[in-house]
Amino acid sequence: MAEELGQGGRRYRSHPGATGAASGAYGLAFIGAAVYYVGHAATFGAGIVGFIKALLWPAFVVYALMKHMGM
């Protein structure tokens, strides 16, 4: 975390990127998806594809939601 000077010379910490509960929820969901996909893989290649799916699953969810809503 970088410290910067704000108004009045006060120091504050800037937090780049996502922080808080959203990061934790995404992290737990990623671990769960990775365990699921890799656990159901029959071959090493399928395990690699499963790991990639675990990284990208939020994009698939958002796409399906937008398609369902007619956007």
Biopython code that builds the backbone (N, CA, C, O; Angstrom):
import numpy as np
from Bio.PDB.StructureBuilder import StructureBuilder

atoms = [
    (1, "MET", "N", (0.832, -1.171, 0.000)),
    (1, "MET", "CA", (0.000, 0.000, 0.000)),
    (1, "MET", "C", (0.878, 1.235, 0.000)),
    (1, "MET", "O", (1.831, 1.338, 0.772)),
    (2, "ALA", "N", (0.557, 2.138, -0.844)),
    (2, "ALA", "CA", (1.325, 3.363, -0.943)),
    (2, "ALA", "C", (0.708, 4.434, -0.048)),
    (2, "ALA", "O", (-0.514, 4.554, 0.043)),
    (3, "GLU", "N", (1.568, 5.209, 0.610)),
    (3, "GLU", "CA", (1.080, 6.322, 1.415)),
    (3, "GLU", "C", (1.229, 7.595, 0.614)),
    (3, "GLU", "O", (2.260, 7.826, -0.017)),
    (4, "GLU", "N", (0.204, 8.415, 0.638)),
    (4, "GLU", "CA", (0.209, 9.680, -0.090)),
    (4, "GLU", "C", (-0.249, 10.782, 0.837)),
    (4, "GLU", "O", (-0.891, 10.526, 1.856)),
    (5, "LEU", "N", (0.082, 12.002, 0.481)),
    (5, "LEU", "CA", (-0.358, 13.158, 1.260)),
    (5, "LEU", "C", (-1.675, 13.674, 0.711)),
    (5, "LEU", "O", (-1.818, 13.897, -0.491)),
    (6, "GLY", "N", (-2.632, 13.860, 1.606)),
    (6, "GLY", "CA", (-3.913, 14.420, 1.216)),
    (6, "GLY", "C", (-3.966, 15.893, 1.553)),
    (6, "GLY", "O", (-2.932, 16.507, 1.815)),
    (7, "GLN", "N", (-5.157, 16.470, 1.553)),
    (7, "GLN", "CA", (-5.325, 17.878, 1.889)),
    (7, "GLN", "C", (-4.939, 18.098, 3.347)),
    (7, "GLN", "O", (-5.227, 17.261, 4.202)),
    (8, "GLY", "N", (-4.297, 19.204, 3.627)),
    (8, "GLY", "CA", (-3.885, 19.518, 4.982)),
    (8, "GLY", "C", (-2.664, 18.744, 5.430)),
    (8, "GLY", "O", (-2.331, 18.757, 6.615)),
    (9, "GLY", "N", (-1.997, 18.075, 4.524)),
    (9, "GLY", "CA", (-0.779, 17.345, 4.865)),
    (9, "GLY", "C", (-1.014, 16.017, 5.558)),
    (9, "GLY", "O", (-0.060, 15.398, 6.029)),
    (10, "ARG", "N", (-2.270, 15.559, 5.634)),
    (10, "ARG", "CA", (-2.552, 14.275, 6.270)),
    (10, "ARG", "C", (-2.156, 13.137, 5.352)),
    (10, "ARG", "O", (-2.312, 13.211, 4.133)),
    (11, "ARG", "N", (-1.650, 12.097, 5.955)),
    (11, "ARG", "CA", (-1.272, 10.916, 5.173)),
    (11, "ARG", "C", (-2.453, 9.948, 5.120)),
    (11, "ARG", "O", (-3.168, 9.766, 6.105)),
    (12, "TYR", "N", (-2.639, 9.346, 3.981)),
    (12, "TYR", "CA", (-3.646, 8.307, 3.857)),
    (12, "TYR", "C", (-3.081, 7.218, 2.973)),
    (12, "TYR", "O", (-2.149, 7.450, 2.202)),
    (13, "ARG", "N", (-3.636, 6.050, 3.085)),
    (13, "ARG", "CA", (-3.173, 4.903, 2.296)),
    (13, "ARG", "C", (-4.117, 4.699, 1.121)),
    (13, "ARG", "O", (-5.338, 4.684, 1.277)),
    (14, "SER", "N", (-3.535, 4.544, -0.043)),
    (14, "SER", "CA", (-4.351, 4.237, -1.222)),
    (14, "SER", "C", (-4.366, 2.726, -1.417)),
    (14, "SER", "O", (-3.352, 2.056, -1.220)),
    (15, "HIS", "N", (-5.499, 2.209, -1.797)),
    (15, "HIS", "CA", (-5.677, 0.773, -1.982)),
    (15, "HIS", "C", (-5.971, 0.499, -3.451)),
    (15, "HIS", "O", (-7.124, 0.591, -3.872)),
    (16, "PRO", "N", (-4.959, 0.165, -4.232)),
    (16, "PRO", "CA", (-5.233, -0.139, -5.632)),
    (16, "PRO", "C", (-5.941, -1.480, -5.778)),
    (16, "PRO", "O", (-5.635, -2.431, -5.059)),
    (17, "GLY", "N", (-6.871, -1.553, -6.693)),
    (17, "GLY", "CA", (-7.569, -2.802, -6.970)),
    (17, "GLY", "C", (-8.733, -3.034, -6.029)),
    (17, "GLY", "O", (-9.082, -2.174, -5.220)),
    (18, "ALA", "N", (-9.323, -4.200, -6.146)),
    (18, "ALA", "CA", (-10.477, -4.553, -5.334)),
    (18, "ALA", "C", (-10.037, -4.926, -3.926)),
    (18, "ALA", "O", (-8.994, -5.553, -3.738)),
    (19, "THR", "N", (-10.823, -4.544, -2.957)),
    (19, "THR", "CA", (-10.534, -4.892, -1.573)),
    (19, "THR", "C", (-11.820, -5.288, -0.883)),
    (19, "THR", "O", (-12.910, -5.074, -1.415)),
    (20, "GLY", "N", (-11.700, -5.854, 0.281)),
    (20, "GLY", "CA", (-12.861, -6.134, 1.104)),
    (20, "GLY", "C", (-13.536, -7.452, 0.805)),
    (20, "GLY", "O", (-12.909, -8.406, 0.345)),
    (21, "ALA", "N", (-14.824, -7.485, 1.074)),
    (21, "ALA", "CA", (-15.596, -8.714, 1.000)),
    (21, "ALA", "C", (-15.707, -9.249, -0.426)),
    (21, "ALA", "O", (-15.753, -10.464, -0.622)),
    (22, "ALA", "N", (-15.750, -8.372, -1.416)),
    (22, "ALA", "CA", (-15.887, -8.832, -2.804)),
    (22, "ALA", "C", (-14.687, -9.665, -3.220)),
    (22, "ALA", "O", (-14.843, -10.675, -3.906)),
    (23, "SER", "N", (-13.504, -9.259, -2.819)),
    (23, "SER", "CA", (-12.299, -10.023, -3.158)),
    (23, "SER", "C", (-12.315, -11.386, -2.486)),
    (23, "SER", "O", (-11.960, -12.394, -3.097)),
    (24, "GLY", "N", (-12.727, -11.410, -1.233)),
    (24, "GLY", "CA", (-12.800, -12.676, -0.519)),
    (24, "GLY", "C", (-13.824, -13.615, -1.119)),
    (24, "GLY", "O", (-13.573, -14.814, -1.246)),
    (25, "ALA", "N", (-14.980, -13.079, -1.490)),
    (25, "ALA", "CA", (-16.025, -13.907, -2.088)),
    (25, "ALA", "C", (-15.564, -14.463, -3.437)),
    (25, "ALA", "O", (-15.793, -15.634, -3.739)),
    (26, "TYR", "N", (-14.911, -13.616, -4.249)),
    (26, "TYR", "CA", (-14.409, -14.097, -5.539)),
    (26, "TYR", "C", (-13.331, -15.158, -5.335)),
    (26, "TYR", "O", (-13.290, -16.154, -6.057)),
    (27, "GLY", "N", (-12.469, -14.946, -4.362)),
    (27, "GLY", "CA", (-11.404, -15.916, -4.090)),
    (27, "GLY", "C", (-11.958, -17.265, -3.685)),
    (27, "GLY", "O", (-11.503, -18.300, -4.173)),
    (28, "LEU", "N", (-12.945, -17.261, -2.791)),
    (28, "LEU", "CA", (-13.549, -18.525, -2.376)),
    (28, "LEU", "C", (-14.291, -19.193, -3.525)),
    (28, "LEU", "O", (-14.238, -20.413, -3.675)),
    (29, "ALA", "N", (-14.985, -18.394, -4.340)),
    (29, "ALA", "CA", (-15.692, -18.958, -5.492)),
    (29, "ALA", "C", (-14.710, -19.545, -6.501)),
    (29, "ALA", "O", (-14.978, -20.588, -7.097)),
    (30, "PHE", "N", (-13.563, -18.871, -6.692)),
    (30, "PHE", "CA", (-12.546, -19.394, -7.608)),
    (30, "PHE", "C", (-12.019, -20.735, -7.113)),
    (30, "PHE", "O", (-11.900, -21.686, -7.885)),
    (31, "ILE", "N", (-11.704, -20.806, -5.827)),
    (31, "ILE", "CA", (-11.181, -22.064, -5.272)),
    (31, "ILE", "C", (-12.216, -23.175, -5.417)),
    (31, "ILE", "O", (-11.879, -24.295, -5.800)),
    (32, "GLY", "N", (-13.469, -22.868, -5.114)),
    (32, "GLY", "CA", (-14.521, -23.872, -5.255)),
    (32, "GLY", "C", (-14.696, -24.337, -6.689)),
    (32, "GLY", "O", (-14.844, -25.533, -6.945)),
    (33, "ALA", "N", (-14.679, -23.392, -7.632)),
    (33, "ALA", "CA", (-14.817, -23.756, -9.043)),
    (33, "ALA", "C", (-13.616, -24.569, -9.514)),
    (33, "ALA", "O", (-13.772, -25.532, -10.264)),
    (34, "ALA", "N", (-12.425, -24.186, -9.079)),
    (34, "ALA", "CA", (-11.224, -24.926, -9.489)),
    (34, "ALA", "C", (-11.269, -26.354, -8.957)),
    (34, "ALA", "O", (-10.955, -27.294, -9.686)),
    (35, "VAL", "N", (-11.653, -26.523, -7.709)),
    (35, "VAL", "CA", (-11.756, -27.872, -7.132)),
    (35, "VAL", "C", (-12.797, -28.686, -7.895)),
    (35, "VAL", "O", (-12.574, -29.860, -8.192)),
    (36, "TYR", "N", (-13.932, -28.066, -8.211)),
    (36, "TYR", "CA", (-14.995, -28.781, -8.930)),
    (36, "TYR", "C", (-14.528, -29.208, -10.320)),
    (36, "TYR", "O", (-14.608, -30.384, -10.675)),
    (37, "TYR", "N", (-14.039, -28.240, -11.107)),
    (37, "TYR", "CA", (-13.659, -28.553, -12.488)),
    (37, "TYR", "C", (-12.476, -29.504, -12.560)),
    (37, "TYR", "O", (-12.498, -30.445, -13.354)),
    (38, "VAL", "N", (-11.452, -29.286, -11.761)),
    (38, "VAL", "CA", (-10.274, -30.156, -11.803)),
    (38, "VAL", "C", (-10.617, -31.532, -11.234)),
    (38, "VAL", "O", (-10.102, -32.544, -11.710)),
    (39, "GLY", "N", (-11.473, -31.577, -10.228)),
    (39, "GLY", "CA", (-11.875, -32.858, -9.655)),
    (39, "GLY", "C", (-12.674, -33.723, -10.609)),
    (39, "GLY", "O", (-12.628, -34.950, -10.517)),
    (40, "HIS", "N", (-13.406, -33.102, -11.525)),
    (40, "HIS", "CA", (-14.206, -33.848, -12.496)),
    (40, "HIS", "C", (-13.476, -34.091, -13.814)),
    (40, "HIS", "O", (-14.053, -34.656, -14.744)),
    (41, "ALA", "N", (-12.235, -33.678, -13.904)),
    (41, "ALA", "CA", (-11.466, -33.851, -15.140)),
    (41, "ALA", "C", (-10.958, -35.284, -15.246)),
    (41, "ALA", "O", (-10.468, -35.855, -14.272)),
    (42, "ALA", "N", (-11.082, -35.856, -16.444)),
    (42, "ALA", "CA", (-10.622, -37.219, -16.671)),
    (42, "ALA", "C", (-9.178, -37.259, -17.143)),
    (42, "ALA", "O", (-8.497, -38.265, -16.947)),
    (43, "THR", "N", (-8.693, -36.178, -17.764)),
    (43, "THR", "CA", (-7.331, -36.136, -18.272)),
    (43, "THR", "C", (-6.639, -34.864, -17.796)),
    (43, "THR", "O", (-7.278, -33.955, -17.266)),
    (44, "PHE", "N", (-5.318, -34.812, -17.994)),
    (44, "PHE", "CA", (-4.557, -33.634, -17.614)),
    (44, "PHE", "C", (-5.021, -32.407, -18.406)),
    (44, "PHE", "O", (-5.149, -31.316, -17.850)),
    (45, "GLY", "N", (-5.270, -32.590, -19.690)),
    (45, "GLY", "CA", (-5.736, -31.488, -20.538)),
    (45, "GLY", "C", (-7.085, -30.949, -20.067)),
    (45, "GLY", "O", (-7.311, -29.738, -20.067)),
    (46, "ALA", "N", (-7.972, -31.846, -19.668)),
    (46, "ALA", "CA", (-9.267, -31.420, -19.158)),
    (46, "ALA", "C", (-9.103, -30.664, -17.837)),
    (46, "ALA", "O", (-9.877, -29.753, -17.543)),
    (47, "GLY", "N", (-8.107, -31.038, -17.051)),
    (47, "GLY", "CA", (-7.821, -30.322, -15.808)),
    (47, "GLY", "C", (-7.351, -28.910, -16.070)),
    (47, "GLY", "O", (-7.733, -27.986, -15.351)),
    (48, "ILE", "N", (-6.514, -28.725, -17.103)),
    (48, "ILE", "CA", (-6.053, -27.385, -17.477)),
    (48, "ILE", "C", (-7.234, -26.540, -17.957)),
    (48, "ILE", "O", (-7.366, -25.379, -17.571)),
    (49, "VAL", "N", (-8.080, -27.117, -18.788)),
    (49, "VAL", "CA", (-9.270, -26.403, -19.269)),
    (49, "VAL", "C", (-10.183, -26.055, -18.088)),
    (49, "VAL", "O", (-10.766, -24.971, -18.055)),
    (50, "GLY", "N", (-10.307, -26.956, -17.137)),
    (50, "GLY", "CA", (-11.111, -26.692, -15.954)),
    (50, "GLY", "C", (-10.566, -25.548, -15.131)),
    (50, "GLY", "O", (-11.333, -24.737, -14.614)),
    (51, "PHE", "N", (-9.241, -25.468, -14.998)),
    (51, "PHE", "CA", (-8.619, -24.369, -14.260)),
    (51, "PHE", "C", (-8.890, -23.040, -14.957)),
    (51, "PHE", "O", (-9.170, -22.038, -14.299)),
    (52, "ILE", "N", (-8.807, -23.029, -16.276)),
    (52, "ILE", "CA", (-9.092, -21.805, -17.041)),
    (52, "ILE", "C", (-10.565, -21.421, -16.888)),
    (52, "ILE", "O", (-10.886, -20.239, -16.761)),
    (53, "LYS", "N", (-11.459, -22.410, -16.901)),
    (53, "LYS", "CA", (-12.889, -22.133, -16.686)),
    (53, "LYS", "C", (-13.114, -21.523, -15.306)),
    (53, "LYS", "O", (-13.947, -20.630, -15.149)),
    (54, "ALA", "N", (-12.376, -22.001, -14.309)),
    (54, "ALA", "CA", (-12.518, -21.463, -12.958)),
    (54, "ALA", "C", (-12.097, -19.997, -12.913)),
    (54, "ALA", "O", (-12.666, -19.218, -12.148)),
    (55, "LEU", "N", (-11.115, -19.611, -13.717)),
    (55, "LEU", "CA", (-10.700, -18.208, -13.777)),
    (55, "LEU", "C", (-11.736, -17.335, -14.471)),
    (55, "LEU", "O", (-11.931, -16.181, -14.089)),
    (56, "LEU", "N", (-12.403, -17.877, -15.487)),
    (56, "LEU", "CA", (-13.274, -17.075, -16.350)),
    (56, "LEU", "C", (-14.765, -17.210, -16.062)),
    (56, "LEU", "O", (-15.568, -16.590, -16.760)),
    (57, "TRP", "N", (-15.167, -17.990, -15.069)),
    (57, "TRP", "CA", (-16.595, -18.223, -14.861)),
    (57, "TRP", "C", (-17.403, -16.947, -14.635)),
    (57, "TRP", "O", (-18.557, -16.907, -15.062)),
    (58, "PRO", "N", (-16.876, -15.900, -13.989)),
    (58, "PRO", "CA", (-17.716, -14.703, -13.824)),
    (58, "PRO", "C", (-18.130, -14.078, -15.160)),
    (58, "PRO", "O", (-19.237, -13.554, -15.283)),
    (59, "ALA", "N", (-17.255, -14.132, -16.146)),
    (59, "ALA", "CA", (-17.599, -13.580, -17.456)),
    (59, "ALA", "C", (-18.757, -14.359, -18.084)),
    (59, "ALA", "O", (-19.640, -13.764, -18.701)),
    (60, "PHE", "N", (-18.756, -15.672, -17.931)),
    (60, "PHE", "CA", (-19.850, -16.484, -18.467)),
    (60, "PHE", "C", (-21.163, -16.166, -17.759)),
    (60, "PHE", "O", (-22.215, -16.110, -18.396)),
    (61, "VAL", "N", (-21.108, -15.959, -16.452)),
    (61, "VAL", "CA", (-22.314, -15.644, -15.685)),
    (61, "VAL", "C", (-22.883, -14.293, -16.123)),
    (61, "VAL", "O", (-24.090, -14.172, -16.332)),
    (62, "VAL", "N", (-22.034, -13.289, -16.263)),
    (62, "VAL", "CA", (-22.495, -11.961, -16.671)),
    (62, "VAL", "C", (-23.077, -12.014, -18.085)),
    (62, "VAL", "O", (-24.113, -11.404, -18.350)),
    (63, "TYR", "N", (-22.420, -12.738, -18.991)),
    (63, "TYR", "CA", (-22.919, -12.872, -20.351)),
    (63, "TYR", "C", (-24.308, -13.515, -20.369)),
    (63, "TYR", "O", (-25.205, -13.036, -21.062)),
    (64, "ALA", "N", (-24.486, -14.598, -19.611)),
    (64, "ALA", "CA", (-25.778, -15.285, -19.574)),
    (64, "ALA", "C", (-26.854, -14.390, -18.960)),
    (64, "ALA", "O", (-27.993, -14.386, -19.427)),
    (65, "LEU", "N", (-26.505, -13.633, -17.923)),
    (65, "LEU", "CA", (-27.452, -12.710, -17.301)),
    (65, "LEU", "C", (-27.901, -11.637, -18.277)),
    (65, "LEU", "O", (-29.092, -11.343, -18.384)),
    (66, "MET", "N", (-26.942, -11.053, -18.992)),
    (66, "MET", "CA", (-27.279, -9.994, -19.947)),
    (66, "MET", "C", (-28.109, -10.550, -21.105)),
    (66, "MET", "O", (-29.026, -9.885, -21.587)),
    (67, "LYS", "N", (-27.794, -11.749, -21.543)),
    (67, "LYS", "CA", (-28.564, -12.384, -22.605)),
    (67, "LYS", "C", (-29.993, -12.653, -22.128)),
    (67, "LYS", "O", (-30.950, -12.448, -22.875)),
    (68, "HIS", "N", (-30.131, -13.106, -20.899)),
    (68, "HIS", "CA", (-31.456, -13.369, -20.331)),
    (68, "HIS", "C", (-32.268, -12.083, -20.197)),
    (68, "HIS", "O", (-33.484, -12.099, -20.390)),
    (69, "MET", "N", (-31.620, -10.986, -19.875)),
    (69, "MET", "CA", (-32.316, -9.702, -19.707)),
    (69, "MET", "C", (-32.546, -8.985, -21.037)),
    (69, "MET", "O", (-33.170, -7.925, -21.065)),
    (70, "GLY", "N", (-32.052, -9.548, -22.130)),
    (70, "GLY", "CA", (-32.281, -8.979, -23.442)),
    (70, "GLY", "C", (-31.397, -7.786, -23.761)),
    (70, "GLY", "O", (-31.790, -6.922, -24.545)),
    (71, "MET", "N", (-30.248, -7.721, -23.189)),
    (71, "MET", "CA", (-29.341, -6.600, -23.438)),
    (71, "MET", "C", (-28.408, -6.904, -24.590)),
    (71, "MET", "O", (-27.572, -6.072, -24.943)),
]
sb = StructureBuilder()
sb.init_structure("model")
sb.init_model(0)
sb.init_chain("A")
sb.init_seg("    ")
for serial, (resi, resn, name, xyz) in enumerate(atoms, 1):
    if name == "N":
        sb.init_residue(resn, " ", resi, " ")
    sb.init_atom(name, np.array(xyz, "f"), 0.0, 1.0, " ", f" {name:<3s}", serial, name[0])
structure = sb.get_structure()
